[in-house]
Amino acid sequence: MATKLMSWSSIACVFLVGALLQVVYGFDYDVGGDFGWNVPPIPTFFSDWTHNKTFFVGDKLVFQSNSSEFHDVAEPESQTDFDGCVKPGISLSTSSAMLSVLLDSPRRRYFICTIGNHCNAGMKFTVDVFVNPNSALLPPPPPPPSSASSLRFGAVLAAAMTGLLFLVTI
Protein backbone atom coordinates (compact mmCIF):
# COMPACT_ATOMS: atom_id res chain seq x y z
CA MET A 1 0.00 0.00 0.00
CA ALA A 2 2.81 2.40 0.91
CA THR A 3 4.50 1.63 -2.43
CA LYS A 4 1.37 2.54 -4.40
CA LEU A 5 0.97 5.77 -2.42
CA MET A 6 4.63 6.62 -3.04
CA SER A 7 4.15 5.94 -6.79
CA TRP A 8 1.12 8.23 -6.99
CA SER A 9 3.09 10.92 -5.16
CA SER A 10 5.91 10.56 -7.69
CA ILE A 11 3.52 10.90 -10.61
CA ALA A 12 1.94 14.00 -9.07
CA CYS A 13 5.41 15.52 -8.56
CA VAL A 14 6.38 14.91 -12.19
CA PHE A 15 3.23 16.62 -13.45
CA LEU A 16 3.79 19.54 -11.08
CA VAL A 17 7.37 19.97 -12.29
CA GLY A 18 6.11 19.82 -15.90
CA ALA A 19 3.57 22.56 -15.17
CA LEU A 20 6.22 24.72 -13.50
CA LEU A 21 8.57 24.30 -16.45
CA GLN A 22 5.82 25.64 -18.70
CA VAL A 23 5.46 28.70 -16.46
CA VAL A 24 9.21 29.34 -16.35
CA TYR A 25 9.99 28.82 -20.01
CA GLY A 26 6.89 30.19 -21.67
CA PHE A 27 4.80 28.93 -24.53
CA ASP A 28 5.44 28.86 -28.28
CA TYR A 29 2.54 30.27 -30.33
CA ASP A 30 2.34 29.39 -34.02
CA VAL A 31 1.15 32.70 -35.45
CA GLY A 32 -2.13 32.13 -37.29
CA GLY A 33 -2.40 28.55 -36.02
CA ASP A 34 -2.47 25.98 -38.83
CA PHE A 35 -2.95 28.77 -41.40
CA GLY A 36 0.44 30.29 -40.56
CA TRP A 37 1.88 33.70 -41.40
CA ASN A 38 0.34 34.10 -44.84
CA VAL A 39 -1.96 36.59 -46.56
CA PRO A 40 -5.23 36.06 -44.65
CA PRO A 41 -8.59 35.16 -46.16
CA ILE A 42 -10.22 38.06 -44.24
CA PRO A 43 -8.63 41.28 -42.91
CA THR A 44 -9.43 40.46 -39.25
CA PHE A 45 -7.93 36.95 -39.34
CA PHE A 46 -4.81 37.66 -37.24
CA SER A 47 -6.55 39.95 -34.75
CA ASP A 48 -9.19 37.23 -34.37
CA TRP A 49 -6.39 34.70 -33.80
CA THR A 50 -4.97 36.73 -30.87
CA HIS A 51 -8.40 37.55 -29.40
CA ASN A 52 -8.67 34.76 -26.78
CA LYS A 53 -4.97 34.41 -26.01
CA THR A 54 -2.95 35.89 -23.15
CA PHE A 55 0.73 36.42 -23.88
CA PHE A 56 3.35 36.46 -21.13
CA VAL A 57 7.00 37.43 -20.92
CA GLY A 58 8.96 34.36 -22.02
CA ASP A 59 6.44 33.26 -24.65
CA LYS A 60 7.53 33.06 -28.28
CA LEU A 61 5.72 33.89 -31.49
CA VAL A 62 6.66 31.50 -34.27
CA PHE A 63 6.04 32.89 -37.75
CA GLN A 64 5.80 30.20 -40.44
CA SER A 65 4.94 30.90 -44.05
CA ASN A 66 4.10 28.70 -46.98
CA SER A 67 7.24 27.85 -48.89
CA SER A 68 5.67 29.31 -52.04
CA GLU A 69 5.16 32.74 -50.45
CA PHE A 70 7.62 35.39 -49.26
CA HIS A 71 6.82 37.44 -46.17
CA ASP A 72 8.65 39.41 -43.55
CA VAL A 73 7.92 40.44 -39.96
CA ALA A 74 8.30 44.05 -38.91
CA GLU A 75 7.50 45.83 -35.66
CA PRO A 76 6.09 49.33 -36.00
CA GLU A 77 6.82 51.54 -33.01
CA SER A 78 3.33 52.96 -32.44
CA GLN A 79 -0.36 52.31 -32.91
CA THR A 80 -0.43 55.03 -35.57
CA ASP A 81 2.35 53.36 -37.58
CA PHE A 82 0.63 49.99 -37.13
CA ASP A 83 -2.75 51.34 -38.29
CA GLY A 84 -1.13 53.00 -41.31
CA CYS A 85 1.04 49.96 -42.14
CA VAL A 86 4.11 52.20 -41.93
CA LYS A 87 7.22 50.16 -42.63
CA PRO A 88 9.73 50.50 -39.77
CA GLY A 89 13.47 50.62 -40.33
CA ILE A 90 14.06 46.95 -39.52
CA SER A 91 12.17 43.99 -40.95
CA LEU A 92 12.98 40.38 -40.21
CA SER A 93 12.80 38.11 -43.23
CA THR A 94 10.93 34.81 -43.11
CA SER A 95 12.58 33.64 -46.31
CA SER A 96 13.63 30.53 -44.40
CA ALA A 97 9.87 29.94 -43.91
CA MET A 98 10.15 30.26 -40.10
CA LEU A 99 11.05 32.97 -37.62
CA SER A 100 10.72 33.00 -33.83
CA VAL A 101 10.28 36.19 -31.77
CA LEU A 102 10.72 36.14 -27.98
CA LEU A 103 8.28 38.27 -26.01
CA ASP A 104 10.88 39.58 -23.59
CA SER A 105 9.17 42.41 -21.71
CA PRO A 106 5.69 43.49 -20.66
CA ARG A 107 4.35 45.92 -23.26
CA ARG A 108 2.19 46.15 -26.37
CA ARG A 109 3.89 44.81 -29.50
CA TYR A 110 2.88 45.38 -33.11
CA PHE A 111 3.62 42.99 -35.97
CA ILE A 112 3.10 43.52 -39.70
CA CYS A 113 4.23 42.13 -43.04
CA THR A 114 5.72 44.89 -45.20
CA ILE A 115 5.73 42.97 -48.50
CA GLY A 116 3.46 44.48 -51.13
CA ASN A 117 -0.07 45.18 -49.85
CA HIS A 118 -0.02 42.33 -47.28
CA CYS A 119 -0.39 44.59 -44.23
CA ASN A 120 -3.37 46.44 -45.69
CA ALA A 121 -4.89 43.04 -46.53
CA GLY A 122 -4.83 42.20 -42.81
CA MET A 123 -1.41 40.60 -42.33
CA LYS A 124 -0.89 42.39 -39.03
CA PHE A 125 -1.74 42.03 -35.34
CA THR A 126 -0.93 43.34 -31.88
CA VAL A 127 -0.20 41.49 -28.66
CA ASP A 128 -0.22 42.78 -25.12
CA VAL A 129 2.56 41.02 -23.18
CA PHE A 130 2.09 40.60 -19.43
CA VAL A 131 4.29 39.47 -16.57
CA ASN A 132 3.20 35.97 -15.62
CA PRO A 133 1.85 36.22 -12.04
CA ASN A 134 3.03 32.65 -11.36
CA SER A 135 6.63 33.46 -12.29
CA ALA A 136 7.10 35.40 -9.01
CA LEU A 137 6.60 32.13 -7.13
CA LEU A 138 9.53 30.47 -8.87
CA PRO A 139 13.29 31.06 -8.80
CA PRO A 140 14.72 32.84 -11.84
CA PRO A 141 15.01 30.47 -14.80
CA PRO A 142 18.39 29.26 -16.06
CA PRO A 143 19.58 30.58 -19.42
CA PRO A 144 17.07 29.59 -22.10
CA PRO A 145 17.67 26.22 -23.75
CA SER A 146 18.28 25.96 -27.46
CA SER A 147 14.72 24.78 -27.95
CA ALA A 148 11.62 24.94 -25.77
CA SER A 149 10.37 21.81 -27.50
CA SER A 150 13.26 19.85 -25.96
CA LEU A 151 11.95 20.87 -22.54
CA ARG A 152 8.49 19.61 -23.40
CA PHE A 153 10.02 16.38 -24.70
CA GLY A 154 11.98 16.06 -21.43
CA ALA A 155 8.84 16.58 -19.37
CA VAL A 156 6.96 13.98 -21.41
CA LEU A 157 9.89 11.57 -21.12
CA ALA A 158 10.01 12.07 -17.33
CA ALA A 159 6.27 11.42 -17.07
CA ALA A 160 6.60 8.27 -19.20
CA MET A 161 9.50 7.01 -17.09
CA THR A 162 7.51 7.61 -13.92
CA GLY A 163 4.60 5.72 -15.41
CA LEU A 164 6.89 2.80 -16.17
CA LEU A 165 8.24 2.86 -12.63
CA PHE A 166 4.66 2.85 -11.38
CA LEU A 167 3.82 -0.23 -13.46
CA VAL A 168 6.97 -2.06 -12.29
CA THR A 169 6.17 -1.43 -8.62
CA ILE A 170 2.60 -2.78 -8.88
C-alpha positions in Angstrom: 0.0 0.0 0.0 2.8 2.4 0.9 4.5 1.6 -2.4 1.4 2.5 -4.4 1.0 5.8 -2.4 4.6 6.6 -3.0 4.2 5.9 -6.8 1.1 8.2 -7.0 3.1 10.9 -5.2 5.9 10.6 -7.7 3.5 10.9 -10.6 1.9 14.0 -9.1 5.4 15.5 -8.6 6.4 14.9 -12.2 3.2 16.6 -13.4 3.8 19.5 -11.1 7.4 20.0 -12.3 6.1 19.8 -15.9 3.6 22.6 -15.2 6.2 24.7 -13.5 8.6 24.3 -16.5 5.8 25.6 -18.7 5.5 28.7 -16.5 9.2 29.3 -16.4 10.0 28.8 -20.0 6.9 30.2 -21.7 4.8 28.9 -24.5 5.4 28.9 -28.3 2.5 30.3 -30.3 2.3 29.4 -34.0 1.1 32.7 -35.5 -2.1 32.1 -37.3 -2.4 28.6 -36.0 -2.5 26.0 -38.8 -3.0 28.8 -41.4 0.4 30.3 -40.6 1.9 33.7 -41.4 0.3 34.1 -44.8 -2.0 36.6 -46.6 -5.2 36.1 -44.6 -8.6 35.2 -46.2 -10.2 38.1 -44.2 -8.6 41.3 -42.9 -9.4 40.5 -39.2 -7.9 36.9 -39.3 -4.8 37.7 -37.2 -6.5 40.0 -34.7 -9.2 37.2 -34.4 -6.4 34.7 -33.8 -5.0 36.7 -30.9 -8.4 37.6 -29.4 -8.7 34.8 -26.8 -5.0 34.4 -26.0 -3.0 35.9 -23.2 0.7 36.4 -23.9 3.3 36.5 -21.1 7.0 37.4 -20.9 9.0 34.4 -22.0 6.4 33.3 -24.6 7.5 33.1 -28.3 5.7 33.9 -31.5 6.7 31.5 -34.3 6.0 32.9 -37.8 5.8 30.2 -40.4 4.9 30.9 -44.1 4.1 28.7 -47.0 7.2 27.8 -48.9 5.7 29.3 -52.0 5.2 32.7 -50.4 7.6 35.4 -49.3 6.8 37.4 -46.2 8.7 39.4 -43.5 7.9 40.4 -40.0 8.3 44.0 -38.9 7.5 45.8 -35.7 6.1 49.3 -36.0 6.8 51.5 -33.0 3.3 53.0 -32.4 -0.4 52.3 -32.9 -0.4 55.0 -35.6 2.4 53.4 -37.6 0.6 50.0 -37.1 -2.8 51.3 -38.3 -1.1 53.0 -41.3 1.0 50.0 -42.1 4.1 52.2 -41.9 7.2 50.2 -42.6 9.7 50.5 -39.8 13.5 50.6 -40.3 14.1 46.9 -39.5 12.2 44.0 -40.9 13.0 40.4 -40.2 12.8 38.1 -43.2 10.9 34.8 -43.1 12.6 33.6 -46.3 13.6 30.5 -44.4 9.9 29.9 -43.9 10.1 30.3 -40.1 11.0 33.0 -37.6 10.7 33.0 -33.8 10.3 36.2 -31.8 10.7 36.1 -28.0 8.3 38.3 -26.0 10.9 39.6 -23.6 9.2 42.4 -21.7 5.7 43.5 -20.7 4.4 45.9 -23.3 2.2 46.2 -26.4 3.9 44.8 -29.5 2.9 45.4 -33.1 3.6 43.0 -36.0 3.1 43.5 -39.7 4.2 42.1 -43.0 5.7 44.9 -45.2 5.7 43.0 -48.5 3.5 44.5 -51.1 -0.1 45.2 -49.8 0.0 42.3 -47.3 -0.4 44.6 -44.2 -3.4 46.4 -45.7 -4.9 43.0 -46.5 -4.8 42.2 -42.8 -1.4 40.6 -42.3 -0.9 42.4 -39.0 -1.7 42.0 -35.3 -0.9 43.3 -31.9 -0.2 41.5 -28.7 -0.2 42.8 -25.1 2.6 41.0 -23.2 2.1 40.6 -19.4 4.3 39.5 -16.6 3.2 36.0 -15.6 1.9 36.2 -12.0 3.0 32.7 -11.4 6.6 33.5 -12.3 7.1 35.4 -9.0 6.6 32.1 -7.1 9.5 30.5 -8.9 13.3 31.1 -8.8 14.7 32.8 -11.8 15.0 30.5 -14.8 18.4 29.3 -16.1 19.6 30.6 -19.4 17.1 29.6 -22.1 17.7 26.2 -23.7 18.3 26.0 -27.5 14.7 24.8 -28.0 11.6 24.9 -25.8 10.4 21.8 -27.5 13.3 19.9 -26.0 11.9 20.9 -22.5 8.5 19.6 -23.4 10.0 16.4 -24.7 12.0 16.1 -21.4 8.8 16.6 -19.4 7.0 14.0 -21.4 9.9 11.6 -21.1 10.0 12.1 -17.3 6.3 11.4 -17.1 6.6 8.3 -19.2 9.5 7.0 -17.1 7.5 7.6 -13.9 4.6 5.7 -15.4 6.9 2.8 -16.2 8.2 2.9 -12.6 4.7 2.8 -11.4 3.8 -0.2 -13.5 7.0 -2.1 -12.3 6.2 -1.4 -8.6 2.6 -2.8 -8.9 
